[in-house]
Amino acid sequence: MLDWSGKRVILTGGAGFLGRVVKDKLLARGVAESSICIPRRRLTDLTSEMEVARLYRDAFKPHKADVVIHLAAEVGGIGANRANPGRYFFANMAMALHLIEQARLDNLHLRGGKFIQVGTICAYPKFTPVPFREEELWNGYPEETNAPYGVAKKAAWQMLDAYRLQYGFKSSYVLPVNLYGPHDNFDLNSSHVIPALIRKCVEAQRAGAKEIVCWGTGSASREFLYVDDAAEGIVRAAEAMDDPDPINLGAGFEITIKNLVELIVKLTGFKGGIAWDATKPDGQPRRCLSTEKAARLLNWKAQVNFEEGLKRTIEWYRANT
């Protein structure tokens, strides 16, 4: 198990939705605030080789980072993925490529350091048998609207495995299911399904609207993981794993989008109707993960009840808009 005392951590995406919770977990484990470097997008372009090299050089100068946790990503919901396939492939591939290679050049592995890569279930094949098991990752092509993002994230896993074989590079690789919780992205142009639905319902309720419009048919199913549970899984992977054997992080259930919408309508108190725009895509037909490996290797299991997590997220959105 990794001892965090005295460790210096580069935490990409550390100011974001998931990153702020991962940071809290690190602080609770004894990492000093001054020993966590969070590169901000406006100051450090992680898609640039030169800027990533500068990050490693200057983050704790004259000292070096001991752990790199790479959370930063460019991604959105189905609409954003369809509109930005090139950008999402490039940005996610470039960030992982440079962060991993520059960590090697910075001798992270020779100092006993470790690199933690957060992947995505968008990397799974479109028709993966449910529940998704890690050994299925290469058994088909991803769902088309997610494929550029998913393939880029999966390539990072392969890069880490290749670096393990050639250089003895220590790393871990986790695949969280769809996340939700306070501080999520509620921008309707780029958000995922839960924050988008919460915003639609709350705004429709405030405006006295008669209905909300939802994409697709509602028949697809999804699994959702509360952000605090995901952060705990990521930190445990950093503590326990030295190789990038993929590990799912999920809540162990699935819900159809139709039932999800009805639940959020109930929890927000919206009294209007629900209209479905079947001209819009449903995305991957089903998503539900096997989490047996996480339980076995990380001693990890999701703790937050789904309805309770939704209530906390709705309360946060109402209080901050």
C-alpha positions as YAML, in Angstrom:
chain: A
units: angstrom
residues:
- id: 1
  name: MET
  ca: [0.00, 0.00, 0.00]
- id: 2
  name: LEU
  ca: [1.21, 3.49, -0.88]
- id: 3
  name: ASP
  ca: [2.15, 5.68, 2.08]
- id: 4
  name: TRP
  ca: [1.05, 9.22, 1.23]
- id: 5
  name: SER
  ca: [3.10, 10.99, 3.88]
- id: 6
  name: GLY
  ca: [5.61, 13.31, 2.21]
- id: 7
  name: LYS
  ca: [4.35, 12.48, -1.28]
- id: 8
  name: ARG
  ca: [4.14, 15.17, -3.96]
- id: 9
  name: VAL
  ca: [1.21, 14.75, -6.33]
- id: 10
  name: ILE
  ca: [0.43, 16.26, -9.73]
- id: 11
  name: LEU
  ca: [-3.36, 16.15, -10.03]
- id: 12
  name: THR
  ca: [-4.59, 17.10, -13.49]
- id: 13
  name: GLY
  ca: [-8.23, 18.17, -13.53]
- id: 14
  name: GLY
  ca: [-7.88, 18.76, -9.80]
- id: 15
  name: ALA
  ca: [-10.05, 21.89, -9.86]
- id: 16
  name: GLY
  ca: [-12.90, 20.09, -11.60]
- id: 17
  name: PHE
  ca: [-15.94, 18.09, -10.61]
- id: 18
  name: LEU
  ca: [-14.11, 14.85, -9.76]
- id: 19
  name: GLY
  ca: [-10.73, 16.40, -9.05]
- id: 20
  name: ARG
  ca: [-11.84, 18.51, -6.10]
- id: 21
  name: VAL
  ca: [-13.09, 15.37, -4.34]
- id: 22
  name: VAL
  ca: [-9.91, 13.42, -5.14]
- id: 23
  name: LYS
  ca: [-7.94, 16.32, -3.67]
- id: 24
  name: ASP
  ca: [-10.00, 16.16, -0.47]
- id: 25
  name: LYS
  ca: [-9.32, 12.42, -0.24]
- id: 26
  name: LEU
  ca: [-5.57, 13.05, -0.59]
- id: 27
  name: LEU
  ca: [-5.61, 15.74, 2.09]
- id: 28
  name: ALA
  ca: [-7.49, 13.41, 4.41]
- id: 29
  name: ARG
  ca: [-4.76, 10.80, 3.88]
- id: 30
  name: GLY
  ca: [-2.03, 13.22, 4.96]
- id: 31
  name: VAL
  ca: [-0.82, 14.78, 1.71]
- id: 32
  name: ALA
  ca: [0.08, 18.43, 2.39]
- id: 33
  name: GLU
  ca: [-1.86, 21.09, 0.49]
- id: 34
  name: SER
  ca: [1.47, 22.47, -0.76]
- id: 35
  name: SER
  ca: [2.35, 19.02, -2.08]
- id: 36
  name: ILE
  ca: [-0.57, 18.88, -4.53]
- id: 37
  name: CYS
  ca: [0.02, 20.62, -7.86]
- id: 38
  name: ILE
  ca: [-3.12, 21.29, -9.88]
- id: 39
  name: PRO
  ca: [-2.25, 22.63, -13.36]
- id: 40
  name: ARG
  ca: [-4.89, 25.11, -14.50]
- id: 41
  name: ARG
  ca: [-6.01, 25.04, -18.11]
- id: 42
  name: ARG
  ca: [-5.56, 28.78, -18.66]
- id: 43
  name: LEU
  ca: [-1.89, 28.49, -17.63]
- id: 44
  name: THR
  ca: [-0.87, 25.00, -18.80]
- id: 45
  name: ASP
  ca: [-1.96, 23.37, -22.05]
- id: 46
  name: LEU
  ca: [-1.68, 19.66, -21.34]
- id: 47
  name: THR
  ca: [-1.94, 18.87, -25.07]
- id: 48
  name: SER
  ca: [1.44, 20.60, -25.56]
- id: 49
  name: GLU
  ca: [4.61, 18.55, -25.16]
- id: 50
  name: MET
  ca: [6.64, 21.62, -24.14]
- id: 51
  name: GLU
  ca: [4.13, 22.73, -21.51]
- id: 52
  name: VAL
  ca: [3.83, 19.27, -19.99]
- id: 53
  name: ALA
  ca: [7.64, 19.08, -19.79]
- id: 54
  name: ARG
  ca: [7.60, 22.46, -18.02]
- id: 55
  name: LEU
  ca: [4.93, 21.19, -15.61]
- id: 56
  name: TYR
  ca: [7.12, 18.30, -14.51]
- id: 57
  name: ARG
  ca: [10.16, 20.55, -14.23]
- id: 58
  name: ASP
  ca: [8.53, 23.33, -12.23]
- id: 59
  name: ALA
  ca: [5.69, 21.75, -10.22]
- id: 60
  name: PHE
  ca: [7.75, 21.22, -7.06]
- id: 61
  name: LYS
  ca: [11.09, 22.72, -8.06]
- id: 62
  name: PRO
  ca: [13.74, 21.74, -7.01]
- id: 63
  name: HIS
  ca: [11.92, 18.54, -6.00]
- id: 64
  name: LYS
  ca: [10.06, 16.10, -8.24]
- id: 65
  name: ALA
  ca: [6.56, 14.63, -8.29]
- id: 66
  name: ASP
  ca: [6.06, 11.19, -6.74]
- id: 67
  name: VAL
  ca: [2.55, 10.48, -8.06]
- id: 68
  name: VAL
  ca: [0.66, 11.71, -11.13]
- id: 69
  name: ILE
  ca: [-3.12, 11.34, -11.14]
- id: 70
  name: HIS
  ca: [-4.47, 12.20, -14.59]
- id: 71
  name: LEU
  ca: [-8.15, 13.15, -14.41]
- id: 72
  name: ALA
  ca: [-8.24, 15.98, -16.96]
- id: 73
  name: ALA
  ca: [-10.36, 15.26, -20.03]
- id: 74
  name: GLU
  ca: [-12.30, 16.93, -22.79]
- id: 75
  name: VAL
  ca: [-15.69, 15.26, -23.15]
- id: 76
  name: GLY
  ca: [-19.41, 15.90, -23.06]
- id: 77
  name: GLY
  ca: [-22.76, 14.23, -23.61]
- id: 78
  name: ILE
  ca: [-23.96, 12.67, -26.85]
- id: 79
  name: GLY
  ca: [-24.47, 16.05, -28.58]
- id: 80
  name: ALA
  ca: [-21.02, 17.37, -27.66]
- id: 81
  name: ASN
  ca: [-19.38, 14.08, -28.64]
- id: 82
  name: ARG
  ca: [-21.05, 14.18, -32.07]
- id: 83
  name: ALA
  ca: [-20.03, 17.81, -32.60]
- id: 84
  name: ASN
  ca: [-16.37, 17.45, -31.51]
- id: 85
  name: PRO
  ca: [-15.04, 13.98, -32.44]
- id: 86
  name: GLY
  ca: [-11.73, 15.28, -33.77]
- id: 87
  name: ARG
  ca: [-11.04, 17.61, -30.89]
- id: 88
  name: TYR
  ca: [-12.01, 15.03, -28.28]
- id: 89
  name: PHE
  ca: [-9.73, 12.39, -29.82]
- id: 90
  name: PHE
  ca: [-6.78, 14.76, -30.17]
- id: 91
  name: ALA
  ca: [-7.09, 16.45, -26.79]
- id: 92
  name: ASN
  ca: [-7.47, 13.25, -24.77]
- id: 93
  name: MET
  ca: [-4.83, 11.35, -26.73]
- id: 94
  name: ALA
  ca: [-2.34, 14.23, -26.61]
- id: 95
  name: MET
  ca: [-2.75, 14.82, -22.88]
- id: 96
  name: ALA
  ca: [-2.16, 11.18, -22.00]
- id: 97
  name: LEU
  ca: [0.65, 10.79, -24.53]
- id: 98
  name: HIS
  ca: [2.65, 13.75, -23.23]
- id: 99
  name: LEU
  ca: [1.92, 13.24, -19.54]
- id: 100
  name: ILE
  ca: [3.03, 9.60, -19.64]
- id: 101
  name: GLU
  ca: [6.10, 10.14, -21.82]
- id: 102
  name: GLN
  ca: [7.27, 13.21, -19.93]
- id: 103
  name: ALA
  ca: [6.82, 11.33, -16.65]
- id: 104
  name: ARG
  ca: [9.16, 8.69, -18.02]
- id: 105
  name: LEU
  ca: [11.66, 11.30, -19.16]
- id: 106
  name: ASP
  ca: [11.38, 12.88, -15.72]
- id: 107
  name: ASN
  ca: [12.35, 9.47, -14.25]
- id: 108
  name: LEU
  ca: [9.13, 9.05, -12.28]
- id: 109
  name: HIS
  ca: [9.49, 5.27, -12.52]
- id: 110
  name: LEU
  ca: [13.13, 5.28, -11.40]
- id: 111
  name: ARG
  ca: [12.15, 7.19, -8.23]
- id: 112
  name: GLY
  ca: [9.48, 4.62, -7.34]
- id: 113
  name: GLY
  ca: [6.72, 6.92, -8.54]
- id: 114
  name: LYS
  ca: [3.39, 6.00, -10.06]
- id: 115
  name: PHE
  ca: [1.01, 7.24, -12.76]
- id: 116
  name: ILE
  ca: [-2.76, 6.86, -12.35]
- id: 117
  name: GLN
  ca: [-4.87, 7.12, -15.50]
- id: 118
  name: VAL
  ca: [-8.64, 7.50, -15.38]
- id: 119
  name: GLY
  ca: [-10.22, 5.85, -18.39]
- id: 120
  name: THR
  ca: [-13.83, 5.69, -19.54]
- id: 121
  name: ILE
  ca: [-16.51, 3.09, -20.09]
- id: 122
  name: CYS
  ca: [-16.95, 4.70, -23.52]
- id: 123
  name: ALA
  ca: [-14.00, 2.47, -24.42]
- id: 124
  name: TYR
  ca: [-16.17, -0.65, -24.16]
- id: 125
  name: PRO
  ca: [-17.63, -2.17, -27.34]
- id: 126
  name: LYS
  ca: [-21.12, -1.00, -28.29]
- id: 127
  name: PHE
  ca: [-22.73, -4.37, -27.62]
- id: 128
  name: THR
  ca: [-20.71, -5.51, -24.62]
- id: 129
  name: PRO
  ca: [-22.58, -8.19, -22.62]
- id: 130
  name: VAL
  ca: [-23.99, -6.82, -19.37]
- id: 131
  name: PRO
  ca: [-22.47, -6.56, -16.83]
- id: 132
  name: PHE
  ca: [-19.36, -5.17, -18.55]
- id: 133
  name: ARG
  ca: [-16.25, -7.11, -17.56]
- id: 134
  name: GLU
  ca: [-12.77, -5.76, -18.08]
- id: 135
  name: GLU
  ca: [-11.74, -8.65, -20.33]
- id: 136
  name: GLU
  ca: [-14.37, -7.52, -22.89]
- id: 137
  name: LEU
  ca: [-12.62, -4.22, -23.66]
- id: 138
  name: TRP
  ca: [-11.19, -5.36, -27.01]
- id: 139
  name: ASN
  ca: [-14.14, -7.47, -28.18]
- id: 140
  name: GLY
  ca: [-15.66, -4.94, -30.58]
- id: 141
  name: TYR
  ca: [-15.85, -1.29, -31.60]
- id: 142
  name: PRO
  ca: [-17.21, 1.38, -29.19]
- id: 143
  name: GLU
  ca: [-20.59, 3.07, -29.65]
- id: 144
  name: GLU
  ca: [-20.08, 5.46, -32.57]
- id: 145
  name: THR
  ca: [-20.88, 8.77, -30.86]
- id: 146
  name: ASN
  ca: [-18.37, 7.98, -28.07]
- id: 147
  name: ALA
  ca: [-15.72, 6.17, -30.11]
- id: 148
  name: PRO
  ca: [-13.09, 8.92, -30.65]
- id: 149
  name: TYR
  ca: [-13.04, 9.75, -26.94]
- id: 150
  name: GLY
  ca: [-13.20, 6.12, -25.86]
- id: 151
  name: VAL
  ca: [-10.43, 4.96, -28.22]
- id: 152
  name: ALA
  ca: [-8.13, 7.78, -27.05]
- id: 153
  name: LYS
  ca: [-8.62, 6.78, -23.43]
- id: 154
  name: LYS
  ca: [-8.09, 3.10, -24.23]
- id: 155
  name: ALA
  ca: [-4.88, 3.93, -26.10]
- id: 156
  name: ALA
  ca: [-3.55, 5.53, -22.89]
- id: 157
  name: TRP
  ca: [-4.06, 2.21, -21.12]
- id: 158
  name: GLN
  ca: [-2.07, 0.43, -23.83]
- id: 159
  name: MET
  ca: [0.69, 3.02, -23.58]
- id: 160
  name: LEU
  ca: [0.95, 2.44, -19.83]
- id: 161
  name: ASP
  ca: [1.09, -1.31, -20.33]
- id: 162
  name: ALA
  ca: [3.81, -0.94, -22.96]
- id: 163
  name: TYR
  ca: [5.80, 1.31, -20.62]
- id: 164
  name: ARG
  ca: [5.41, -1.25, -17.84]
- id: 165
  name: LEU
  ca: [6.88, -3.93, -20.10]
- id: 166
  name: GLN
  ca: [9.77, -1.86, -21.46]
- id: 167
  name: TYR
  ca: [10.64, 0.53, -18.63]
- id: 168
  name: GLY
  ca: [9.15, -0.95, -15.45]
- id: 169
  name: PHE
  ca: [6.78, 2.02, -15.32]
- id: 170
  name: LYS
  ca: [4.32, 1.70, -12.41]
- id: 171
  name: SER
  ca: [0.74, 2.75, -13.03]
- id: 172
  name: SER
  ca: [-2.92, 2.00, -12.46]
- id: 173
  name: TYR
  ca: [-5.92, 2.34, -14.77]
- id: 174
  name: VAL
  ca: [-9.54, 2.68, -13.65]
- id: 175
  name: LEU
  ca: [-12.75, 2.97, -15.66]
- id: 176
  name: PRO
  ca: [-15.47, 4.86, -13.78]
- id: 177
  name: VAL
  ca: [-19.04, 4.59, -14.98]
- id: 178
  name: ASN
  ca: [-21.07, 7.79, -15.58]
- id: 179
  name: LEU
  ca: [-20.47, 10.14, -12.64]
- id: 180
  name: TYR
  ca: [-22.83, 12.60, -10.99]
- id: 181
  name: GLY
  ca: [-22.92, 14.82, -7.91]
- id: 182
  name: PRO
  ca: [-22.45, 18.41, -6.67]
- id: 183
  name: HIS
  ca: [-20.21, 20.69, -8.79]
- id: 184
  name: ASP
  ca: [-20.99, 18.72, -11.97]
- id: 185
  name: ASN
  ca: [-21.10, 20.41, -15.38]
- id: 186
  name: PHE
  ca: [-24.66, 21.68, -15.87]
- id: 187
  name: ASP
  ca: [-24.07, 23.32, -19.27]
- id: 188
  name: LEU
  ca: [-26.77, 21.93, -21.55]
- id: 189
  name: ASN
  ca: [-24.39, 22.00, -24.55]
- id: 190
  name: SER
  ca: [-21.77, 19.75, -22.98]
- id: 191
  name: SER
  ca: [-23.19, 18.13, -19.83]
- id: 192
  name: HIS
  ca: [-23.96, 14.48, -19.27]
- id: 193
  name: VAL
  ca: [-27.47, 13.17, -18.75]
- id: 194
  name: ILE
  ca: [-28.06, 13.65, -14.99]
- id: 195
  name: PRO
  ca: [-26.95, 17.31, -14.72]
- id: 196
  name: ALA
  ca: [-28.74, 18.10, -17.99]
- id: 197
  name: LEU
  ca: [-31.99, 16.58, -16.71]
- id: 198
  name: ILE
  ca: [-31.71, 18.28, -13.32]
- id: 199
  name: ARG
  ca: [-31.20, 21.65, -14.98]
- id: 200
  name: LYS
  ca: [-34.08, 21.10, -17.40]
- id: 201
  name: CYS
  ca: [-36.46, 20.13, -14.61]
- id: 202
  name: VAL
  ca: [-35.47, 22.91, -12.22]
- id: 203
  name: GLU
  ca: [-35.57, 25.60, -14.91]
- id: 204
  name: ALA
  ca: [-38.91, 24.31, -16.26]
- id: 205
  name: GLN
  ca: [-40.30, 24.33, -12.73]
- id: 206
  name: ARG
  ca: [-39.11, 27.90, -12.13]
- id: 207
  name: ALA
  ca: [-40.55, 29.04, -15.47]
- id: 208
  name: GLY
  ca: [-43.85, 27.21, -15.05]
- id: 209
  name: ALA
  ca: [-43.26, 25.27, -18.27]
- id: 210
  name: LYS
  ca: [-45.71, 22.58, -19.30]
- id: 211
  name: GLU
  ca: [-43.14, 20.00, -20.41]
- id: 212
  name: ILE
  ca: [-39.49, 19.16, -20.84]
- id: 213
  name: VAL
  ca: [-37.97, 17.60, -23.97]
- id: 214
  name: CYS
  ca: [-35.58, 14.66, -23.62]
- id: 215
  name: TRP
  ca: [-33.32, 13.11, -26.24]
- id: 216
  name: GLY
  ca: [-33.93, 9.66, -27.72]
- id: 217
  name: THR
  ca: [-36.56, 7.12, -26.78]
- id: 218
  name: GLY
  ca: [-35.68, 6.58, -23.12]
- id: 219
  name: SER
  ca: [-35.04, 2.87, -23.73]
- id: 220
  name: ALA
  ca: [-31.27, 2.91, -23.20]
- id: 221
  name: SER
  ca: [-29.99, 2.04, -19.74]
- id: 222
  name: ARG
  ca: [-27.17, 3.55, -17.75]
- id: 223
  name: GLU
  ca: [-25.34, 3.08, -14.49]
- id: 224
  name: PHE
  ca: [-24.33, 6.05, -12.34]
- id: 225
  name: LEU
  ca: [-21.69, 6.48, -9.65]
- id: 226
  name: TYR
  ca: [-21.63, 9.24, -7.07]
- id: 227
  name: VAL
  ca: [-18.52, 11.39, -7.38]
- id: 228
  name: ASP
  ca: [-17.27, 10.72, -3.82]
- id: 229
  name: ASP
  ca: [-17.35, 6.97, -4.43]
- id: 230
  name: ALA
  ca: [-15.42, 7.38, -7.69]
- id: 231
  name: ALA
  ca: [-12.76, 9.52, -5.97]
- id: 232
  name: GLU
  ca: [-12.28, 6.91, -3.27]
- id: 233
  name: GLY
  ca: [-11.84, 4.19, -5.91]
- id: 234
  name: ILE
  ca: [-9.23, 6.24, -7.76]
- id: 235
  name: VAL
  ca: [-7.18, 6.90, -4.64]
- id: 236
  name: ARG
  ca: [-7.38, 3.25, -3.63]
- id: 237
  name: ALA
  ca: [-6.13, 2.25, -7.08]
- id: 238
  name: ALA
  ca: [-3.18, 4.59, -6.60]
- id: 239
  name: GLU
  ca: [-2.47, 2.95, -3.27]
- id: 240
  name: ALA
  ca: [-2.86, -0.69, -4.28]
- id: 241
  name: MET
  ca: [-1.95, -1.11, -7.96]
- id: 242
  name: ASP
  ca: [1.43, -1.07, -9.69]
- id: 243
  name: ASP
  ca: [0.25, -2.21, -13.14]
- id: 244
  name: PRO
  ca: [-2.50, -0.87, -15.42]
- id: 245
  name: ASP
  ca: [-4.76, -3.92, -15.24]
- id: 246
  name: PRO
  ca: [-8.12, -2.21, -16.02]
- id: 247
  name: ILE
  ca: [-10.50, -1.93, -13.07]
- id: 248
  name: ASN
  ca: [-14.15, -0.91, -13.35]
- id: 249
  name: LEU
  ca: [-15.61, 1.52, -10.83]
- id: 250
  name: GLY
  ca: [-19.40, 1.29, -10.77]
- id: 251
  name: ALA
  ca: [-22.43, 1.14, -8.51]
- id: 252
  name: GLY
  ca: [-23.64, -2.27, -9.68]
- id: 253
  name: PHE
  ca: [-27.07, -1.31, -11.03]
- id: 254
  name: GLU
  ca: [-28.65, 0.05, -14.20]
- id: 255
  name: ILE
  ca: [-31.65, 2.27, -14.83]
- id: 256
  name: THR
  ca: [-33.36, 3.14, -18.12]
- id: 257
  name: ILE
  ca: [-33.20, 6.76, -19.19]
- id: 258
  name: LYS
  ca: [-37.03, 6.82, -19.08]
- id: 259
  name: ASN
  ca: [-37.04, 5.74, -15.44]
- id: 260
  name: LEU
  ca: [-34.20, 8.14, -14.67]
- id: 261
  name: VAL
  ca: [-36.16, 11.06, -16.10]
- id: 262
  name: GLU
  ca: [-39.23, 10.10, -14.11]
- id: 263
  name: LEU
  ca: [-37.17, 9.84, -10.91]
- id: 264
  name: ILE
  ca: [-35.55, 13.27, -11.40]
- id: 265
  name: VAL
  ca: [-38.98, 14.77, -12.24]
- id: 266
  name: LYS
  ca: [-40.27, 13.37, -8.95]
- id: 267
  name: LEU
  ca: [-37.29, 14.52, -6.86]
- id: 268
  name: THR
  ca: [-37.30, 18.05, -8.32]
- id: 269
  name: GLY
  ca: [-41.07, 18.38, -7.97]
- id: 270
  name: PHE
  ca: [-41.60, 19.30, -11.64]
- id: 271
  name: LYS
  ca: [-45.30, 18.84, -12.47]
- id: 272
  name: GLY
  ca: [-45.20, 19.10, -16.28]
- id: 273
  name: GLY
  ca: [-45.04, 16.44, -18.98]
- id: 274
  name: ILE
  ca: [-42.15, 14.65, -20.65]
- id: 275
  name: ALA
  ca: [-41.71, 14.74, -24.44]
- id: 276
  name: TRP
  ca: [-39.24, 12.42, -26.18]
- id: 277
  name: ASP
  ca: [-37.34, 13.53, -29.30]
- id: 278
  name: ALA
  ca: [-36.78, 10.19, -31.05]
- id: 279
  name: THR
  ca: [-34.82, 11.91, -33.84]
- id: 280
  name: LYS
  ca: [-31.93, 12.19, -31.38]
- id: 281
  name: PRO
  ca: [-29.70, 9.16, -30.63]
- id: 282
  name: ASP
  ca: [-29.97, 6.98, -27.54]
- id: 283
  name: GLY
  ca: [-26.23, 6.23, -27.45]
- id: 284
  name: GLN
  ca: [-24.97, 2.85, -26.23]
- id: 285
  name: PRO
  ca: [-27.95, 0.53, -25.58]
- id: 286
  name: ARG
  ca: [-26.92, -0.59, -22.09]
- id: 287
  name: ARG
  ca: [-24.25, 0.17, -19.52]
- id: 288
  name: CYS
  ca: [-23.75, -1.69, -16.29]
- id: 289
  name: LEU
  ca: [-20.39, -2.74, -14.91]
- id: 290
  name: SER
  ca: [-19.09, -5.74, -13.07]
- id: 291
  name: THR
  ca: [-17.19, -4.42, -10.05]
- id: 292
  name: GLU
  ca: [-15.87, -7.74, -8.78]
- id: 293
  name: LYS
  ca: [-12.28, -6.82, -9.61]
- id: 294
  name: ALA
  ca: [-12.49, -3.52, -7.70]
- id: 295
  name: ALA
  ca: [-13.85, -5.34, -4.67]
- id: 296
  name: ARG
  ca: [-11.09, -7.94, -4.85]
- id: 297
  name: LEU
  ca: [-8.08, -5.75, -5.67]
- id: 298
  name: LEU
  ca: [-9.04, -2.44, -4.07]
- id: 299
  name: ASN
  ca: [-11.42, -3.53, -1.30]
- id: 300
  name: TRP
  ca: [-13.76, -0.93, -2.80]
- id: 301
  name: LYS
  ca: [-17.54, -0.76, -3.17]
- id: 302
  name: ALA
  ca: [-19.87, 2.17, -3.90]
- id: 303
  name: GLN
  ca: [-21.45, 3.54, -0.73]
- id: 304
  name: VAL
  ca: [-23.89, 6.30, -1.72]
- id: 305
  name: ASN
  ca: [-27.48, 5.30, -2.49]
- id: 306
  name: PHE
  ca: [-28.57, 6.53, -5.92]
- id: 307
  name: GLU
  ca: [-31.67, 8.43, -4.82]
- id: 308
  name: GLU
  ca: [-29.76, 10.03, -1.94]
- id: 309
  name: GLY
  ca: [-27.00, 11.08, -4.35]
- id: 310
  name: LEU
  ca: [-29.55, 12.63, -6.69]
- id: 311
  name: LYS
  ca: [-31.12, 14.58, -3.83]
- id: 312
  name: ARG
  ca: [-27.72, 16.00, -2.84]
- id: 313
  name: THR
  ca: [-27.01, 16.96, -6.46]
- id: 314
  name: ILE
  ca: [-30.39, 18.66, -6.93]
- id: 315
  name: GLU
  ca: [-29.99, 20.56, -3.64]
- id: 316
  name: TRP
  ca: [-26.53, 21.76, -4.68]
- id: 317
  name: TYR
  ca: [-27.75, 22.92, -8.11]
- id: 318
  name: ARG
  ca: [-30.70, 24.81, -6.61]
- id: 319
  name: ALA
  ca: [-28.45, 26.48, -4.04]
- id: 320
  name: ASN
  ca: [-25.92, 27.58, -6.66]
- id: 321
  name: THR
  ca: [-28.11, 28.84, -9.51]
...
